[in-house]
Amino acid sequence: MKRISFVIGIAAAVTFSVFASNSKSKLSEPDLGGREYKETQHILSLEDQEVTLVPDGSLASKVKERVFGSISSEMGYSAEKLYEIKKSEISENPVTIEDISKIMRSISKMEGMLYYSHTRKRWDILYKTAHRIDSLESKNELPDDLEGSADGVEFPVVMEDHSFGKNYYDTSYLQTKKEVAMFMRNTTTMAYGPIKAVKPGNFKLVVYAVDKGDTYDVYMAMYADFNKVSMFEKKMNNSFLARLEAVFRWFLLQF
């Protein structure tokens, strides 16, 4: 019976994937205004677990620990990306850590975020809905929390994802005079179609910005444990990586 259910689930997932691939999209690449930046990428594996791109800063060790502190043999996909960009490329106006802190807490503005689907070779909406909520029990929508420093701030959020559906996340922040970091961890199972892919707590994401004087280092990383299904593994990996790229583009578009 379990074998039959699994086969049915795989067949349904194929149908889901084909349907998604056949839906037409008229969305185009976001215009970043010709901004230039340096991008470095590192895909981790069970054979290569060393985190190499975290910028130097007082929060660096906490970033490593919260995202990569417990790499398991079930690691499905993990990646880190470092973007180095001059402040003058971000905006004509001065850009402070306080500005970036507010952007990272602007969960509602993530709604409608675009990402490039490496599988379907087109642009799609990553998050259909995104907002802060009062608790995981009552799930009442709240406005973005933008007052004061983000240091120590925590709240749950809900996001309806193009690939993984509606999910809830714990979101927390750390902030100093020169750095700010946002951490997200799933509190519900992330499903790829009918396949229950990532268990609660097994998806972690960080966005970490460090003021380097004339430039900002913007670090993006994610870690996910999931049961690998060979026919979907590449698509899921592409979907995870696309999130890091999408968040950085979205970040620049806020200025």
N, C-alpha and C positions, 0 to 999 in steps of 0.2 A: 504493500500500500504506500509506504514512504517513497519507494522508487517511482511509482506511478505519479504521485503528487509532485515529485521533483521534476519529472519529465514534462508534466503539464505546466509547471511553473516556467520551465525553460522555453517551452513553446509560446507561452503567453508573453514572455519577455521579448522573444524574437518579433512577435506581432507588434508589441509596443515600440520596439526599436525601428521597425520598418515604417510604421505609421508616422513616427516622429521624423524619420528621414524624408518621407514623402510630403510632409507639410511644407507649403511654400512660405518663404520669408522675404520681405522686401526691405529688411533692415540693412543698414550699411555701416561701415566701420566708423567709430566715433572720431571726430576731428580733434586731434590734440594740438592743433595750431602750430605744427612744425617743431614742437619741443624736442630737444635732443637730450639723451641720457645714455649712460652706460648700463648694460644689463648683463648679469652673470647668473648662470643656472647650475644647480647641482642636484641630481637625482640620487637619493640614497637607496641602499639595498641591504640585505642581510650580510652581504660580503663587504659592503662599504657603508658603515654606520657613522663615520666621522662627520660631524657638522662643521662646515668650513667657512661659511659666508656671513655668520653673525657679526655685525659691526662692533667695534670696540665701544664699550660704554658701561656705565654702572649697573645697567639692567641686563647686560648680555648673559650673565650666568643664569638669571631667572628665566630668560627667554628660552635658553637651551633646556633647562630643567622642566619647564611646563609643557614643552612640545615634544622633546626628544628624551625625556628622563627615563622612560620605561619602554624601550624598543623591544618588541616581543617577536617570537618566531612566526607569528601570524601577520607580521607587517605586510599589508597589501600594497600600499604606495606611500612614498614620502619624498618631498621635494623642498628645496629652498631656492629663493631667487633674491638677488641683491640688485637694487637700482640705485645708481649714483647720479644725482642731478643737481645742477647749479641752481641756486635760489632764483637767479635772474631768468631761468628757463621755466620755473614754476609760475611766477607772476611778476608783473612790473612793480607791484607793491611789496613791501616787506612781508615775509612769511615767517611767523613765529611758531614755537612749539604749542602755544595756546591755540593758534589757528588750527594746527593739525589735530590737536586734542579734540576740538569741537567737531571736526570733520569725522574723526573716527567714532564719535558718539552719535553721529547723524544717521542712525539706523534707517529711519524712514526714507532718506534720500537714496538708499541702496535699492529701493523699489524701482524696477525698470532698468537696472544695470545691464549693460550689454556685454556679451562674451562671444569669443569666436570658437565655434564648434570645429575642432580638428577632424572629427569623424565625418560631419556633414558638409564641411568646407563652406560655412556660411555664418553670418551673425545672427544671434538669437538673444532673447531676454533671459538673463540668468535668474533673477528674482522677480516673480510676478507680484509678490507682496513681501513687505519687510517692515516690522515695527517692534518697538519695546512693549513689554507687557508687565503687569503688576506682579504676577506669580504664575508658576506652572500649574497651579490648581484652578484659579479663577480665569486666567488668561485674558484679562481686560486690557485693551489697548491703551497705551500711555504715550504722551508726546516725548520727543527726544530730550534727554537729560544733558543740557549743555552748560549749566552754570558751574563756575569755579574750575578747580583742577580735577582731572580724571583720576588722580592717584587714589587707589583703594575703592573706586566705584565698581559696583557689580549690579547686574540686572539680567533677567531672562529676556530673550527675543524669540520671535517666530518669523520664519522665512519660508515662502513657497518657492521651491527650487525647480528649475526646468527639468533636471535629470532625476532628482531624488525626492521630489514632492514636498509636502508640508512637513517641516521639522522645527523642533524647539532647541534652543541653545542657551547655555550659560555664557554670559559675556562679562569679562572683567578687565580692569585697566591698571596700569602703573604709569606714573609720570614724575619726572624731575624737571629741572630748569632747562635741560638740553635734550631730553628724551621723552618719548611716550610710546607705550605698547598696548595693543589690544589683543586679548586672547578670547577664542571661542571654542566651546566644546559641546558636542551634541548630547542632548538629554533624551532623545527619542531615536528609535531605529530608523536609519536612512535606507530607503528601499529603492532599488533600481527596477522600475516596473513592479512586477509581483515578487521579485527576488529581494529578500531581506538581507541587505548587503553589509551595513555597518551597525554594530550594536551600540547602545547608549554609552557615551564616554570614550568611544574608540576613534572619533574624529576630532582632531585638534588643529586649530589655525591661529597664526599670530601675524600681526602687522606691527612692525617696530620701526620708528623713525628716530634718527639721531642727527642733531644739529652739528655739522662739522665746520662751521664758520661760513665759508662762501657756498657750501654745498649741503645737501641732505643725503644721508644714506637711508633708503627705505627698504627694509627687509621684509620679505613675505615667506612664510613657510607653512607646511601642513604635514600632518602625519595621520595615517588611517590604517587600522587593522580591519581586515575583512576576509571572508572566505572567497578564495579565487575561483572563478568559473572561467575556464580558458576562452570560451567564445565571447565573453564580455569583458575580460580583464583589460584589454587595450582600450576599449571605449571608456571604461570607468577611469583608467589612469589619465586618459586625455581630458576627461571631464574634470578631474581633480586639478590637474595642472592649469586648465583654462581659468579656474577660479582665481588663482594667484595673479595671472595676467589681467583678468578683468578688474580685480580690486585696485590694482595700480592705475589702470586707465581711468577708472572711476575717480580715484583720488585726485589725479591731475585735473579732471574735468570740474572739480569743485572750486577751482580758482579762476 
